[in-house]
Amino acid sequence: MTPAAHTLLAAGEASEHRPLIISLFGVFVAATLVITVWAGRQTKDAADFYAGGRQFTGFQNGLAVSGDYMSAASFLGIAGAIALFGYDGFLYSIGFLVAWLVALLLVAEPLRNSGRYTMGDVLAYRMRQRPVRTAAGTSTIVVSIFYLLAQMAGAGVLVSLLLGITSDGGKIGIVALVGVLMIVYVTIGGMKGTTWVQMVKAVLLIAGALLLTFLVLLKFHFDISDLLGKAAGNSAKGSAFLEPGLKYGATGTTKLDFISLGIALVLGTAGLPHILIRFYTVPTAKAARKSVIWAIGLIGAFYLMTLALGFGAAALIKPDEIIASNKAGNTAAPLLALHLGGVDSTWGAVLLATISAVAFATILAVVAGLTLASSSSFAHDIYANVIRRGQATERQELGAARWATVGIGAVSIVLGALARDLNVAGLVALAFAVAASANLPTILYSLFWKRFTTAGALWSIYGGLVTAVGLVLFSPVVSGKATSMFPHADFQWFPLENPGIISIPVGFLLGVVGTLLSKEAPDAGKYAELEVRSLTGTGAH
């Protein structure tokens, strides 16, 4: 039996451990559902559903933001990328963390002061409501679905490993199960339920990562040089494993891909809808600022631990074994837990089940946040303010949000099934690129450029969106490679896996061009009001 087959057998098919694994897993899922139902009973109106009643403190929201941000990409994708590509894999961690400085310095406080529930609220304050709300809603839904793809792919891989499911049909069934749970979380719990689940999940994820980090360091007697040396030796790449260039450096194209990835990661966070709506759950701008500072601390500590997880997996597990379990390396962290506890031991099974359950809780919390962001934007921006022209009752708006949740969940299930073999960190980087191309330019111009007009906003959102998504469709992510979404087709002509280096400048440029070409005179009074409001909080909801 090959090492990979042996690991998969021990992970999921050993009958003496399987009931224990399923029981532990079930406890985690049941606990999060109980929290959701409890919070759902506290949800009375739109402010509760969209913004959790704005009752969360800076620390609570910081914990929830970190829970929302530390997704399957962070835990599964980055650990897998480091395990397979060493130094280059860790570049994801650096990009994800540095991105928070952009969110803290430019977006968190003014956005909290300027909006009510969604990004569309900020744009509609000084521009024509219907067109900008339609554009903001469309962009929010597209970005959220890209991000959801990554979480669904991670869930399919994780539960397949846990239960020993190897068939494609079984993996698709798991993706569908996650979609159904996600719909239940959002329709019942709203923002209150989602926030509490994210807070609990953040604590569990940091504790799980801390446990694995401690066990890895203990295994190597807290000698980091020994850990890195073993990782390099076991990877069969030697010293190149610990140096730049293994993934991004072989050709000019891959170097460009790295620059594109870096730009997307650093600028994308400040445009992610599910992160932006978190700033509305706190009572003041000061609390919004404090929540970002807490998030930076928690996320920073976690990303340092991904070093131990990735290099620990590289040192203890053969790369062939990781790839056999999942082509993109997404199972490196759960396999590391199994190896640390002992492949054939009860302790190994318990550790695998616990870490996998924490990762699954991570996925559920993040997909709930993403679905809430997109369904809120559809109901509040498109349904209530565009279709019903502001005449919808609060009850009708909440009903639209719940139906939108079902629709977005269905789309995510279908696309997640197709993306099940892609690296989840790479998929999330695509969502960051789309967010930085369409949302970020419009938000920054709206907050800080007096001349900016409705036409500029529409050019920026739709232009950035079409460019980013179009380039992804014709990139190696979708076709042309063994690891593509459609590995047997080849219609790629854009050579980079991340479109950020092209689409982000296009988004910013189109905002300027659209504004300068439009004959619309910007409302100087409205801009002055927005400026005062964004800086001081006067008149904020």
Helices and strands as residue ranges (DSSP letters): H 3-8, I 9-13, H 18-42, H 46-51, G 52-54, H 58-69, H 72-72, I 73-77, H 78-85, H 87-102, I 103-107, H 108-114, H 119-124, H 129-163, H 168-219, H 224-234, G 238-242, H 252-268, G 269-271, H 273-276, G 277-281, H 285-316, H 319-325, H 332-341, H 346-377, I 378-387, H 394-418, H 424-448, H 454-473, H 500-517, H 524-536
